[in-house]
Structure formats: structure tokens, C-alpha cells
């Protein structure tokens, strides 16, 4: 039986995988076995590395088939039922050579068959199984119950029997698949196996201690989960912060390609096959190494942090005296006790864009259990400030820690519990921080500071006028102001940061922001005890108005001139345009008046013709007809005069309209006011 390959190293990542290393001893051509869950086989086959560290070799790695148990058993040449297993087995291997031990003698022969014969025992007859063997040239029959040993001499029969039993054995753990590593070599050797499996994401949790006169102290814990079927006993544990690429690819299930059916066809020729054009292959990128030539990079020792353990040590018992809170006999004792009880050395190093926390002592986590592992215990640069964001809370700012990551480590995001002067004061969430990154960590509402906000908007004066192609465009600024009044009711000075949204407007006549983020300007204010402070934030953005020159009157021209949108030259040109537009308007009026007269004459002529048609013959009626005709002739003369006047007016209107358009289009002017 080979020695087990025990887990020696575990590396957990933030993207849902874990890297595992196993080591164990093998002797000669021993086969090492590993059991995995069926769902993990794709990751194992994609990532497994097997090394013989002492001069041997690994000839192959075999693993269980994906076929169901029933199908595997149906493919076996041997069937062993639940009852009568021995007699059923012997009945299926007729002709197999065996070595039987009967009493003190051994007999070799080929199995002829198995039959049941009655045997008299006392007054009763009992049916017992008898095995018939061909020994040499004679047949010999043996009572199966008297056989002390039966050895199969045929290798094929023995392998079939082993396959059947191994298949049945694997069914006892339906979700488990066995992977066998076939080795070759001499003597005892060490075998190394590594692979990647889907694993729970390791999590982080932090504590921050704030003490008067001392830098803030950060304590970090990593939470790891062992969801496998094997204990992690004294393993080397590393935790990787970062997000490398990882994916699932099906390598475990067999793949089959549908092959075309080709028939010989003599009546037609074979069509040529035209392969598709291939693209040029890009050269492979070289593997990057660290400065010291290794694949990972050099590790640097961090300051004492905390020893590896499966759970945090119990906190010191807190006692309170009459003079105030006490831990361990004096104020500030919690900080000292924490440093003493949780002193750790964590090995940290950069691995490309990743960051590794390596626990320096062995860690034990039993199967289906989790553990808290300390990873950081260091002071950092930070201070208590206030942060106001109207969208977060309208009346009060948030109490924050201005956290600058001077720990030298990459800190993964996670929840933070804050204590100040040995008292719990709030909780927060910490973003992922690279070294020297700065973040605000809000943990409580600051009720001792009250904020009120007033807003107003207006349009500023026109600062630019531009006349072109018959349109006057004036540009001005939309202005909006936000007045933030902060009242510090506390007896201590406070630093307040006011966040104002960035919406594309620019600041005008406003103090420069202390910080700028993607979405906010952040203004810094110093609040004295029991005083108020006012911050006025003014923003502006460009606006414009358009005026069509073709619709202007003298009043608008005067307004533009008084507002200095135009100069006297342009104003005179616009007055000329207005005068021409008045002539054009008069021409339009005259044309309309003449058209109305002509329409009235047409109606009168229709009436006269209708009267002429209604008159009958007679002297008196002839006289009336002549009178109507005379009137019609006079109206025709008037229509001719009206037609000539309309032609003249239409030409005048066309000329005036063209001149107005030409004058307007020719005007161009631009001025900064």
C-alpha cells in the first residue's frame, strides 16, 4: 500500500480557486492514489503537475471513467451477484487455470464446471457444491467448502476480477473519482503533486484602535474555509490578494467527433477540398521573472504581526476602576495586551500584480471547518476627520478615519471595527488599498456637527456676441451657488471635508478643493470649538441665446446697441435692413390690396353676366344690356391696370427681399464683452 500524499501547502486566492501541494513517499514502481470530487476533475486535469524528486519517473496518470456504474459493470466479463458469489464466480470462469489447496496438498488444473451434489450427513441428505478440475488427463472433483485456498493462475481472469471489484468499490463514494499516478524507479523516493481546485474565497476583517497621542493601530484577520474531505494538518498557508484570470474548461468528459461517412462513387469525380486561409500566428510572449531571477520575487520580512492559529486567542478580560476604563492595570493596556498576545511574523511579497501573505507557522484547519488567521498588525498614518456628503446624510457629516496605508502591505477590502479609547465607536468597510493609498473610512454619524445648505441660480452677463449668417448669438454663464453652513457644537476643534458633486460645471470665485475624486470636489474646512463656518461654492457653465435678424425691429436694434452686443456700424446696417423690411412690408400690403380689388371686380363681372343672361328681348331690355356691357368694358380696363401694377409690385418685392437677404447674410461681427 503506497504512502499517502499529504497536503503540505495551500495557497488561497480572491477569485475562487486554491493551489494545493502534496508530498509523499513511493517505493519502486508503486502507484499513488488521490481521490477528488467529480466536479473538481476538470480543474485537476487542467492544472496538475507531478514530479519525482529523487531520480524516478512518472509514466502516466490514470483516472476513473465518466461512465455510470451500471454501464461499467455491464462491460465487465465477470458478474458477481449479491448472493452465491463464490459459486457464481466459479461458474463463469470455465477453463481458467487455478491452484487449489485441499487439506495439506496443492492441486493445479483447469476449471471444468461446478455442480451441486447431495451428501448424506447422518440421517439427512444435504446438497453441497463440488468443483470439477481437469488435472493432467483426469477429472477430479472437490468439495468447495473444503478448499482452503483457490488461486487464479490466468492473468486475464485475475485482472477482470480486480477491475470488477475496484469498480464496485468506487460506487460506495459516488461523488469521488480516483486518480492514480504510475511511477517507475528504484528505492524510496519523494513524489510532488500540485494542482488548482475551486475553493471558497478567503475573506478579511480588520480592527482599528484609536488612542490619544498614538498612531492608529490596524489589526487584520483572514478567514479561510476548508470545504474539502481532508484535514489540513500543519500546512504552509499563503493568501493571495489580486485577481488572476481563471476559468472552467471541460477536460474530464470524453469528446467525440462525428466522422463523415465516405462511400465510393464511380459515377462522378471527387470534388477538390479548398482549405481556408490561416492567419499569421503571433509569437509567444516571454515569461516574466522577478528581479532576483526567480518566478515569484523576493520575500521581505514584515514587522511582527500574529502567530497562525485556527481561532483568535481570547481577548484580555476588561476591568474598570473608579478612575476610568482599565485593561491590564492601566489606560492603554488593551493596545499593549493586543500587541503581546497577537504578535506574528507574516512573510509578504509582490508576485507580479498580486500580493501574497505568507503565514510563517504551520496552520491546521480540519475538514468542513473554518479558521481566523492573523495577517497584519501594524500602526498606520491616519487621523480622525469629518466628511459631509449631502446625498449620504443631509444634516450631519460622518466621522471618518483619514486612512493612509503606510503599512507597506496591500490591504484587501473588508469590514472594519473601530474602537477609540478602548470603547467601540462604529464599523466601516475598507476598500482594497495599495501601499501609500489614502481613503476616508466613515464609521459613525457625527451629531456634534450640524450642516445646513442653501442653493440659488442665476444667469450672468453676456460675455461674447457673435453675428453670422443672419443669426446673432450671445454667450453668457449660468451660475449656481451652494452655501454650506457648518456648526461645530463640540468642545474640540474638528477638520471637516465637504464633498460637492462634479457635474461638468467649473468652479468660479471659490476656494480650491483640497482633493478631487471622480465624482466630487472635496473642500477642507477647519472648525474651531463651538463656532460656525460658511463655505460658498460657486459654479458656472456656458449658456447662449439666438436672435434671427430677419425678424428684428428698431427696438431690438436699440437694445442690442445699448447692451453692446453690436457696434454702431452693425446697428446702422440693421437699421437699413429694418427700413428695407418696412418697404417690403408696404409692397406686400399693396399687392394684397390690389389682389382684393381684382377679386371684387371678378365677382361684380359674374353678377353682371348673370343679369345679361336673364334679360329677354325688347327695347327697354336692350338698353339695359348695353349699359351692362359698357360697365364690363370699364372693369376690363381697370383689371388691365391692376395687372400691370401687380407686376411692378412683385418685381419690387423680389428686389427688396433679395437685398434684405444679401444685407443680412453679409453681416459678420464678433466681440468679447
C-alpha positions in Angstrom: 0.0 0.0 0.0 1.6 3.3 -1.0 2.2 6.1 1.5 -0.4 8.8 1.3 0.4 12.1 -0.4 -0.5 14.5 2.3 -1.3 18.2 1.8 1.8 20.3 2.7 1.0 23.8 1.2 -2.2 25.7 0.5 -2.4 29.0 -1.4 -5.9 30.6 -1.5 -6.9 33.3 -4.0 -9.5 36.0 -4.1 -11.1 34.7 -7.3 -12.4 31.4 -6.1 -9.6 28.9 -6.5 -6.9 27.4 -4.3 -3.5 26.0 -5.1 -2.5 22.8 -3.3 0.8 21.0 -3.0 1.1 17.4 -1.8 4.2 15.3 -1.0 4.7 11.7 -0.1 7.0 8.6 -0.4 6.8 5.9 -3.1 8.9 2.8 -3.5 9.9 1.1 -6.7 7.1 1.2 -9.3 4.4 1.9 -6.7 1.2 3.7 -7.7 0.0 6.7 -5.7 -3.7 7.3 -5.5 -5.7 10.6 -4.9 -9.4 10.9 -4.6 -11.2 14.0 -5.9 -14.8 15.1 -6.2 -16.2 14.7 -9.7 -16.8 18.4 -10.1 -13.1 19.1 -9.4 -11.7 16.8 -12.1 -11.7 19.5 -14.8 -9.6 21.8 -12.6 -7.3 19.0 -11.6 -6.7 17.8 -15.1 -6.1 21.4 -16.3 -3.5 22.3 -13.6 -1.9 19.1 -12.2 1.9 18.9 -12.0 3.6 15.6 -10.9 7.3 15.4 -10.1 9.5 12.6 -8.9 12.1 14.4 -6.8 14.6 11.6 -6.5 15.5 10.4 -10.0 12.5 8.3 -10.7 9.9 9.0 -13.4 6.1 9.3 -13.7 4.9 7.1 -16.6 1.3 8.0 -16.6 -1.6 9.4 -14.6 -4.9 7.5 -15.0 -8.3 8.4 -13.6 -11.8 6.9 -13.3 -14.0 6.9 -16.3 -17.0 9.2 -16.6 -19.3 6.2 -17.4 -22.1 5.3 -15.0 -21.5 2.4 -12.7 -24.2 0.2 -14.4 -22.5 0.8 -17.8 -19.1 -0.1 -16.4 -20.3 -3.3 -14.8 -22.1 -4.2 -18.0 -18.8 -4.0 -19.9 -17.1 -6.4 -17.4 -16.7 -10.0 -18.4 -17.4 -11.2 -14.9 -20.7 -10.9 -13.0 -20.8 -11.5 -9.2 -24.3 -11.4 -7.8 -25.2 -10.3 -4.2 -25.8 -14.0 -3.1 -23.9 -17.1 -4.0 -20.9 -15.0 -5.0 -18.2 -17.8 -5.0 -20.3 -20.4 -6.8 -21.5 -17.8 -9.4 -17.9 -16.7 -10.0 -16.5 -20.2 -10.5 -19.3 -21.0 -12.9 -18.3 -18.0 -15.1 -14.6 -18.9 -15.5 -14.7 -22.3 -17.0 -11.3 -23.2 -18.5 -9.4 -20.9 -16.2 -6.3 -22.5 -14.6 -6.3 -22.4 -10.8 -4.2 -23.7 -7.9 -6.3 -25.2 -5.1 -5.2 -26.2 -1.6 -7.1 -29.2 -0.3 -6.0 -30.2 3.2 -2.3 -30.1 3.1 -1.8 -30.7 -0.6 -2.0 -28.3 -3.6 -3.6 -29.2 -6.9 -3.3 -27.3 -10.2 -5.8 -27.7 -13.0 -8.4 -26.1 -15.3 -11.9 -25.5 -14.1 -14.4 -27.8 -15.9 -17.5 -26.8 -14.0 -19.4 -26.5 -10.8 -22.3 -28.7 -9.8 -24.4 -29.4 -6.7 -24.5 -33.0 -5.4 -26.4 -34.5 -2.4 -24.3 -35.6 0.5 -25.6 -37.8 3.3 -25.0 -36.3 6.8 -26.4 -38.6 9.5 -30.0 -39.3 8.6 -30.3 -36.3 6.3 -29.2 -35.5 2.8 -27.5 -32.1 2.1 -26.8 -30.6 -1.3 -23.2 -29.1 -1.5 -21.3 -27.5 -4.3 -18.5 -29.5 -6.0 -15.8 -28.1 -8.2 -14.5 -30.3 -11.1 -10.9 -29.7 -12.3 -9.0 -31.2 -15.2 -5.8 -32.3 -13.6 -3.4 -33.6 -16.2 -5.5 -36.1 -18.1 -8.0 -36.9 -15.4 -11.1 -35.2 -13.9 -11.1 -34.7 -10.2 -14.0 -33.3 -8.1 -13.5 -31.3 -4.8 -16.0 -30.1 -2.2 -15.9 -26.4 -2.5 -16.4 -26.0 1.2 -13.3 -28.0 1.9 -11.0 -25.8 -0.3 -8.6 -23.9 1.9 -7.4 -21.6 -1.0 -8.1 -21.0 -4.6 -5.6 -19.0 -6.7 -6.3 -17.9 -10.3 -3.2 -18.6 -12.4 -4.5 -16.8 -15.6 -3.5 -13.1 -15.6 -6.6 -12.1 -17.7 -9.0 -13.6 -15.3 -7.3 -12.0 -12.3 -7.3 -8.6 -14.0 -11.0 -8.9 -14.9 -11.8 -9.8 -11.3 -9.8 -6.9 -9.9 -11.4 -4.5 -12.4 -14.9 -5.6 -11.3 -14.1 -5.3 -7.6 -12.5 -1.9 -8.0 -15.5 -0.6 -9.9 -17.9 -1.8 -7.3 -15.7 -0.3 -4.6 -15.8 3.1 -6.3 -19.6 3.1 -6.1 -19.5 3.4 -2.4 -18.4 7.0 -2.8 -20.5 8.2 -5.7 -19.1 11.7 -5.9 -15.5 10.6 -5.7 -13.2 9.9 -8.6 -9.8 8.2 -8.1 -6.7 9.5 -9.8 -3.7 7.1 -10.0 -0.1 8.2 -10.5 2.0 5.4 -12.1 5.7 5.8 -11.1 8.9 4.0 -12.1 12.2 3.9 -10.3 14.3 2.2 -7.7 14.1 2.5 -3.9 12.2 5.1 -1.8 11.6 8.4 -3.5 9.6 11.6 -2.8 6.7 12.4 -5.0 5.5 16.1 -5.5 2.0 16.8 -6.8 0.4 20.2 -7.2 -3.0 21.3 -8.7 -5.6 24.0 -8.6 -9.2 23.5 -7.3 -12.3 25.6 -6.8 -12.1 26.9 -3.3 -14.0 29.4 -1.2 -12.8 33.0 -1.4 -10.7 34.0 1.6 -12.1 37.0 3.4 -10.6 39.8 5.5 -11.7 41.5 8.6 -10.0 44.4 10.4 -9.9 46.2 13.7 -8.6 49.7 14.2 -7.6 51.1 17.6 -7.6 54.8 18.1 -5.7 56.1 21.1 -5.0 59.7 22.1 -1.4 60.7 21.3 -0.5 57.4 19.5 -0.8 56.4 15.8 -3.8 54.3 14.9 -3.2 50.6 15.0 -4.5 48.2 12.4 -5.1 44.5 13.0 -6.2 42.2 10.2 -7.6 38.7 10.1 -8.1 36.4 7.2 -10.9 33.9 7.2 -10.2 30.6 5.4 -12.6 27.7 4.8 -11.6 24.1 4.4 -14.6 22.6 2.5 -12.6 19.5 1.3 -12.7 16.0 2.5 -9.3 16.1 4.1 -7.8 17.9 7.1 -5.1 20.5 6.6 -2.6 19.5 9.2 0.4 21.7 9.8 0.2 23.1 6.2 2.1 26.1 4.9 -0.6 28.7 4.2 -0.4 31.6 1.8 -3.1 34.1 0.9 -3.0 36.0 -2.4 -4.6 39.4 -2.9 -5.4 40.1 -6.6 -7.5 38.8 -9.4 -5.6 36.5 -11.9 -7.5 35.0 -14.8 -9.2 31.7 -14.1 -11.8 29.7 -16.0 -13.5 26.3 -16.2 -12.7 24.0 -19.1 -14.1 20.5 -19.6 -11.2 18.1 -19.9 -12.7 15.3 -17.8 -15.6 14.2 -20.1 -14.5 12.4 -23.3 -15.1 14.2 -26.6 -16.2 12.5 -29.8 -16.1 14.0 -33.2 -18.6 12.9 -35.8 -16.7 11.4 -38.6 -18.1 11.7 -42.2 -19.4 8.6 -43.9 -17.4 8.2 -47.2 -18.8 6.0 -49.9 -17.1 5.0 -53.1 -18.8 6.7 -56.0 -17.7 5.7 -59.5 -20.2 7.8 -61.5 -18.8 11.2 -60.5 -15.4 12.7 -59.8 -14.3 13.8 -56.4 -14.6 17.5 -55.7 -11.4 19.2 -54.6 -11.1 20.4 -51.0 -10.1 24.0 -50.6 -8.7 24.8 -47.1 -9.4 28.1 -45.6 -6.7 30.7 -45.4 -4.8 30.8 -42.0 -3.9 34.0 -40.2 -0.3 34.6 -39.2 0.4 33.2 -35.8 1.7 35.7 -33.2 4.9 34.8 -31.4 4.5 33.7 -27.8 5.3 36.3 -25.1 8.3 35.5 -22.9 7.6 34.5 -19.3 8.3 37.4 -16.9 10.6 36.9 -13.9 11.4 38.9 -10.8 14.5 40.9 -10.2 16.3 38.1 -8.5 15.7 35.7 -11.4 13.1 33.6 -9.7 9.5 33.0 -10.8 7.8 34.8 -7.9 10.0 37.6 -6.4 11.9 38.0 -3.2 10.1 38.0 0.1 10.7 40.7 2.6 10.0 40.3 6.3 7.2 42.3 7.8 7.1 43.6 11.3 5.7 41.2 14.0 2.1 40.6 13.2 0.5 37.5 14.8 1.1 33.7 15.1 -1.0 31.4 12.9 -3.9 29.8 14.7 -7.2 28.2 14.0 -9.1 30.8 16.0 -8.1 34.1 17.7 -6.8 34.0 21.2 -9.4 35.1 23.8 -9.2 38.8 24.5 -7.9 40.0 27.9 -10.6 40.5 30.4 -11.5 44.1 30.7 -11.8 45.7 34.1 -12.9 49.2 35.0 -11.7 51.1 38.0 -13.2 54.2 39.6 -10.9 56.4 37.6 -11.8 55.1 34.2 -11.5 52.0 31.9 -8.6 49.8 32.7 -7.1 46.8 30.9 -4.2 45.0 32.4 -3.8 47.6 35.1 -3.7 50.9 33.2 -5.2 53.0 30.4 -3.8 51.9 27.1 -3.5 48.4 28.4 -5.6 47.0 25.6 -3.1 48.1 23.0 -0.2 46.6 24.9 -2.0 43.4 25.6 -3.1 43.1 22.0 0.5 43.5 20.7 1.8 40.9 23.2 -1.0 38.3 22.7 -1.1 38.6 18.9 2.5 39.1 17.9 3.0 37.5 14.4 5.5 37.3 11.6 3.9 37.4 8.2 6.0 37.0 5.1 4.8 39.3 2.3 6.0 39.6 -1.2 4.9 41.0 -4.6 4.0 38.4 -7.2 3.6 40.4 -10.4 0.4 42.4 -9.9 -0.6 40.2 -7.0 0.3 40.4 -3.3 1.0 37.4 -1.1 0.6 37.0 2.7 2.6 34.0 3.9 1.9 32.8 7.4 5.2 31.8 8.9 4.0 29.0 11.1 2.1 25.8 10.2 -1.7 26.1 10.2 -4.2 23.3 10.9 -7.8 23.5 9.7 -9.9 20.4 9.9 -12.3 19.3 7.1 -15.5 21.3 6.9 -14.2 23.8 9.4 -13.0 27.5 9.0 -10.3 29.4 10.7 -9.3 33.0 11.5 -5.6 33.6 10.6 -3.9 36.9 11.5 -2.2 38.6 8.6 -1.4 42.2 9.8 -0.8 44.1 13.0 0.8 47.5 12.3 0.4 51.2 13.1 -0.5 53.4 10.2 -0.7 57.1 9.4 -4.2 58.4 10.0 -6.4 60.9 11.8 -10.0 61.5 12.8 -11.9 63.8 10.4 -15.4 64.6 9.3 -16.8 64.1 5.9 -20.0 65.7 4.7 -21.9 64.5 1.6 -25.5 65.8 1.2 -26.6 62.7 -0.6 -25.4 60.4 2.3 -26.9 62.5 5.2 -28.3 65.9 4.8 -27.9 67.3 8.4 -24.7 65.8 9.7 -21.3 64.7 8.5 -19.8 61.3 9.0 -17.0 60.7 11.5 -14.1 59.1 9.5 -10.6 58.0 9.7 -8.4 59.5 7.0 -6.5 56.3 6.4 -3.1 56.4 4.6 -1.8 52.9 4.0 1.7 53.2 5.5 1.8 49.5 6.5 3.7 48.6 3.3 1.2 45.9 2.6 -1.6 45.6 0.1 -4.8 45.5 2.1 -7.8 43.6 0.8 -11.2 45.1 1.2 -13.3 44.0 4.2 -15.3 45.2 7.2 -13.6 47.2 9.9 -14.5 47.6 13.6 -13.2 50.8 15.2 -12.5 51.3 18.9 -11.5 54.7 20.4 -10.1 55.0 23.9 -11.0 51.3 24.5 -14.6 51.9 23.5 -16.5 50.6 20.5 -17.4 53.6 18.3 -18.5 52.1 15.0 -18.0 50.0 11.9 -17.0 50.6 8.3 -15.9 48.9 5.0 -12.4 49.2 3.9 -11.6 49.3 0.1 -8.7 47.5 -1.3 -5.6 49.6 -0.6 -2.2 49.5 -2.3 0.7 50.9 -0.3 0.5 54.7 0.2 -3.1 54.8 -0.9 -5.3 57.2 1.1 -9.0 56.6 1.8 -11.7 58.0 4.1 -13.2 55.3 6.3 -16.6 56.6 7.7 -17.7 54.7 10.8 -20.3 56.9 12.6 -22.6 59.9 12.3 -21.1 63.0 13.9 -24.1 64.5 15.8 -22.0 67.3 17.3 -21.7 68.9 13.9 -24.8 70.2 12.1 -24.8 71.3 8.5 -27.4 73.3 6.6 -27.3 74.0 2.8 -28.8 76.9 0.7 -28.8 77.0 -3.1 -29.7 79.6 -5.8 -29.2 80.0 -9.5 -28.9 83.0 -11.9 -27.7 83.9 -15.4 -24.6 86.1 -15.5 -23.9 88.9 -18.0 -23.2 88.3 -21.7 -19.5 88.0 -22.3 -19.4 87.3 -26.0 -21.6 88.3 -29.0 -21.3 86.7 -32.4 -23.2 87.6 -35.6 -23.0 85.3 -38.6 -25.3 84.2 -41.4 -28.3 86.1 -40.2 -28.2 84.9 -36.6 -27.0 86.8 -33.5 -25.7 84.5 -30.8 -24.9 85.9 -27.3 -23.0 83.8 -24.8 -23.3 84.1 -21.0 -22.8 81.9 -17.9 -25.4 80.1 -15.9 -24.3 80.5 -12.3 -25.4 78.4 -9.3 -24.3 78.8 -5.7 -24.3 76.4 -2.7 -23.8 77.9 0.7 -22.8 75.3 3.3 -23.1 76.4 6.9 -21.4 74.0 9.4 -21.9 74.5 13.2 -19.4 72.7 15.4 -21.1 72.2 18.8 -18.3 70.1 20.2 -15.7 71.4 22.7 -12.8 70.3 20.4 -11.6 71.6 17.0 -12.5 69.4 14.1 -11.5 69.0 10.5 -14.4 68.9 8.0 -14.3 67.8 4.4 -17.3 68.9 2.3 -18.0 66.8 -0.9 -19.6 68.6 -3.8 -20.7 66.7 -6.9 -18.7 67.3 -10.1 -21.3 67.6 -12.9 -19.2 69.3 -15.7 -19.6 72.9 -14.3 -16.4 74.8 -13.4 -15.6 76.5 -10.1 -15.8 80.3 -10.0 -14.7 82.6 -7.1 -14.4 79.5 -4.8 -11.5 78.3 -2.7 -9.6 75.5 -4.4 -10.6 72.0 -3.3 -8.3 70.0 -1.1 -8.9 66.8 -3.1 -10.7 65.9 -6.3 -12.3 62.5 -6.9 -14.0 61.0 -10.0 -17.4 62.3 -8.8 -16.7 65.0 -6.2 -14.7 68.1 -5.2 -13.6 67.8 -1.6 -13.2 71.1 0.3 -11.4 71.2 3.6 -12.6 73.4 6.5 -11.1 73.9 9.9 -13.8 74.1 12.6 -13.0 75.8 15.9 -14.8 74.6 19.0 -18.4 75.9 19.4 -18.2 78.0 16.2 -19.7 78.1 12.7 -18.1 78.1 9.3 -19.6 79.1 5.9 -18.4 77.7 2.6 -19.7 79.2 -0.6 -19.3 77.1 -3.7 -20.0 78.9 -7.0 -20.1 77.0 -10.3 -20.7 78.2 -13.8 -21.4 76.8 -17.2 -21.8 78.4 -20.6 -25.3 79.3 -22.0 -26.4 81.1 -25.1 -29.4 82.8 -26.8 -30.1 83.2 -30.5 -31.8 86.0 -32.4 -32.9 85.8 -36.0 -32.1 89.1 -37.7 -34.9 88.7 -40.2 -37.5 89.4 -37.5 -35.9 92.3 -35.8 -37.4 95.8 -35.2 -35.9 99.1 -34.3 -36.5 98.5 -30.6 -34.4 95.3 -30.7 -31.6 97.0 -32.6 -31.6 99.7 -30.0 -31.4 97.1 -27.2 -28.6 95.3 -28.9 -26.7 98.5 -29.3 -27.3 99.6 -25.7 -26.2 96.2 -24.5 -23.1 96.4 -26.7 -24.0 93.2 -28.5 -23.3 95.1 -31.7 -21.3 98.2 -32.7 -22.7 101.4 -34.4 -21.7 100.1 -37.9 -23.7 96.9 -37.5 -26.5 98.9 -35.9 -26.8 101.2 -38.9 -26.7 98.2 -41.2 -29.5 96.6 -39.2 -31.5 99.9 -39.3 -31.1 99.8 -43.1 -32.4 96.3 -43.1 -35.4 97.3 -40.9 -36.1 100.2 -43.4 -36.0 97.8 -46.3 -38.2 95.3 -44.4 -40.7 98.2 -43.9 -40.7 98.9 -47.7 -41.0 95.2 -48.3 -43.9 95.0 -45.9 -45.6 98.0 -47.7 -45.1 96.3 -51.1 -46.7 93.2 -49.7 -49.6 95.3 -48.3 -50.1 96.9 -51.8 -50.0 93.6 -53.5 -52.6 92.2 -51.1 -54.8 95.3 -51.6 -54.7 95.0 -55.4 -55.5 91.3 -55.3 -58.5 92.1 -53.2 -59.7 94.7 -55.7 -59.2 92.3 -58.6 -61.2 89.6 -56.8 -64.0 92.1 -56.1 -64.1 93.1 -59.9 -64.3 89.4 -60.8 -67.3 88.9 -58.5 -69.0 92.0 -60.0 -68.5 90.8 -63.5 -70.0 87.4 -62.7 -73.1 89.3 -61.3 -73.4 91.4 -64.5 -73.1 88.5 -66.8 -75.8 86.6 -64.9 -78.1 89.7 -65.2 -77.5 89.9 -69.0 -78.3 86.2 -69.4 -81.6 86.7 -67.5 -82.9 89.6 -69.7 -85.4 89.0 -72.6 -85.6 90.7 -75.9 -87.3 94.1 -76.1 -86.3 97.8 -76.5 -86.1 98.5 -72.8 -84.1 95.4 -72.1 -81.7 96.1 -75.0 -80.9 99.4 -73.4 -80.1 97.7 -70.1 -77.9 95.1 -71.8 -75.9 97.9 -73.5 -75.5 99.6 -70.1 -74.1 96.3 -68.6 -71.7 95.8 -71.5 -70.4 99.3 -71.1 -69.7 98.7 -67.4 -68.0 95.4 -68.2 -65.6 97.1 -70.6 -64.7 99.7 -68.0 -64.0 96.9 -65.5 -61.7 95.1 -68.0 -59.7 98.3 -68.4 -59.3 98.5 -64.6 -58.2 94.8 -64.5 -55.5 95.6 -67.0 -54.2 98.5 -64.9 -54.3 96.3 -61.8 -52.4 93.6 -63.6 -49.6 96.0 -64.7 -49.4 97.4 -61.1 -49.1 93.9 -59.6 -46.3 93.0 -62.0 -44.4 96.1 -60.9 -45.0 95.4 -57.2 -44.0 91.8 -57.5 -40.7 92.8 -59.1 -40.2 95.4 -56.4 -40.9 92.9 -53.7 -38.5 90.4 -55.2 -35.8 93.0 -55.4 -36.3 94.2 -51.8 -36.3 90.6 -50.5 -33.1 89.7 -52.2 -31.5 92.9 -51.0 -32.6 92.2 -47.4 -31.3 88.7 -47.6 -28.0 89.9 -49.1 -27.6 92.5 -46.4 -28.3 90.1 -43.6 -26.0 87.4 -44.9 -23.2 89.8 -45.4 -23.2 91.0 -41.8 -20.5 89.5 -39.6 -19.4 90.6 -36.2 -17.8 89.2 -33.0 -17.0 90.9 -29.8 -15.9 89.9 -26.3 -17.8 91.9 -23.7 
